[in-house]
Amino acid sequence: MARFVRQTFKSAGVTGILKNLKLNEAQIAIRIPLALKAVGLTLQASSQKAVPVDLGNLKASAFTRATSGGVKTTVTVGYTARYALFVHELTEMKGKGLDRRAPSKGKYWDPQGRGRAKFLQGVANETEPALRALFIKLMRRIPKGK
């Protein structure tokens, strides 16, 4: 089984939000998967900006997957590159270039030095209020189903 970095969101913690939106169960069942998938894609895009990049394999391995449906929807955002977990968990990356002949190259797999450790978990924690606000906004705006 492959080990990879992932962040999972479930609709279970949004009961209070949904009550305030005054939607019936059918409307909620239609809107939750769409809103959660959009939130997951937003997190994926934000985390890809924080991924250390040299050749782009790690960044390109990002995915957002929705499973189940309705109020039981689970959205998982992750990276499948074999070394994703290793890079994600690094606590100090400065000065460790991929090429030993060029020690000042930057962070691991990142010549520009813009990437960081915890590129998924850290971004998820930092943007959680914005992601929650996006979820609420989308739950209000998605058209009602027939």
C-alpha positions in Angstrom: 0.0 0.0 0.0 1.4 3.4 -1.0 1.9 6.0 1.8 1.2 9.5 0.8 0.4 12.9 2.3 -3.3 13.7 2.5 -5.8 15.9 4.3 -9.4 14.8 4.6 -12.5 16.8 5.0 -15.9 15.3 6.0 -19.3 16.9 6.0 -20.0 15.7 9.6 -18.8 18.9 11.3 -21.1 21.2 9.4 -24.5 20.5 11.0 -24.8 23.9 12.7 -23.9 25.7 9.5 -26.5 23.7 7.6 -29.2 24.5 10.1 -28.4 28.2 9.7 -28.7 28.0 5.9 -32.3 26.7 6.3 -32.0 24.1 3.5 -34.0 20.9 3.3 -32.3 17.5 3.2 -32.5 17.1 -0.6 -30.9 20.5 -1.2 -28.1 19.7 1.3 -27.5 16.3 -0.3 -27.0 18.0 -3.7 -24.9 20.9 -2.5 -22.5 19.2 0.0 -20.5 17.2 -2.6 -20.2 20.1 -4.9 -19.1 22.6 -2.2 -16.7 20.2 -0.5 -15.1 19.3 -3.8 -14.6 23.0 -4.6 -13.1 23.5 -1.1 -10.7 20.5 -1.7 -9.6 21.9 -5.1 -9.0 25.3 -3.5 -6.8 23.7 -0.8 -5.0 21.7 -3.5 -4.2 24.8 -5.5 -3.0 26.6 -2.4 -0.8 23.8 -1.2 0.7 23.4 -4.7 2.1 26.9 -4.3 3.9 25.8 -1.1 5.3 22.5 -2.5 9.1 22.4 -2.9 9.7 22.1 -6.7 12.7 21.1 -8.7 11.4 18.8 -11.5 7.7 19.2 -10.7 6.9 15.5 -9.9 5.7 16.2 -6.4 3.6 19.1 -7.4 2.1 17.2 -10.3 1.1 14.3 -8.0 -1.5 16.4 -6.2 -5.1 15.1 -6.3 -8.5 15.9 -4.9 -11.0 13.0 -4.6 -14.6 13.0 -3.4 -16.0 9.7 -2.1 -19.5 8.6 -1.2 -22.1 11.3 -1.7 -24.8 13.5 -0.1 -24.3 14.2 3.5 -21.7 11.4 3.8 -19.3 13.0 1.3 -15.6 12.8 2.1 -13.1 14.8 0.1 -9.4 13.9 0.3 -6.6 16.1 -0.9 -3.2 14.6 -1.2 0.1 13.9 -3.0 1.0 10.5 -4.4 4.7 11.0 -5.2 6.8 8.3 -3.4 8.7 10.9 -1.5 5.8 13.2 -0.6 5.6 12.2 3.0 9.4 12.6 3.5 9.4 16.1 2.0 6.2 17.1 3.9 7.6 16.1 7.2 11.0 17.9 6.9 11.3 20.4 9.6 14.4 22.2 8.3 15.1 22.3 4.6 17.5 25.2 4.1 20.9 24.7 2.6 20.4 21.0 1.5 20.6 21.1 -2.2 19.8 18.1 -4.3 23.2 18.5 -6.1 26.1 18.2 -3.6 28.3 20.3 -6.0 25.8 23.2 -5.6 25.1 23.4 -1.8 23.5 26.8 -2.1 20.9 25.5 -4.6 18.1 26.1 -2.1 15.7 23.8 -0.3 15.2 20.2 -1.2 13.9 20.0 -4.8 13.4 23.7 -4.8 16.1 25.8 -6.4 14.1 29.0 -5.9 13.7 28.3 -2.1 9.9 29.0 -2.1 8.7 25.6 -0.9 8.3 24.5 2.7 7.7 21.5 4.9 4.1 20.8 5.9 3.0 22.1 2.5 -0.4 20.5 2.8 -1.1 20.3 6.6 0.3 23.8 7.2 -1.6 25.4 4.4 -4.8 23.6 5.5 -4.4 24.9 9.1 -3.6 28.4 7.9 -6.5 28.7 5.4 -9.1 26.8 7.5 -11.2 30.0 8.2 -11.2 30.9 4.5 -12.0 27.3 3.5 -14.9 27.3 5.9 -16.2 30.7 4.6 -15.9 29.3 1.0 -17.9 26.3 2.0 -20.7 28.4 3.5 -20.7 30.7 0.5 -21.0 27.8 -1.9 -23.7 26.2 0.1 -25.7 29.3 -0.3 -25.0 29.9 -4.0 -25.3 26.4 -5.6 -28.6 26.2 -7.4 -31.3 24.1 -5.9 -31.8 20.6 -7.4 -34.9 19.4 -9.0 
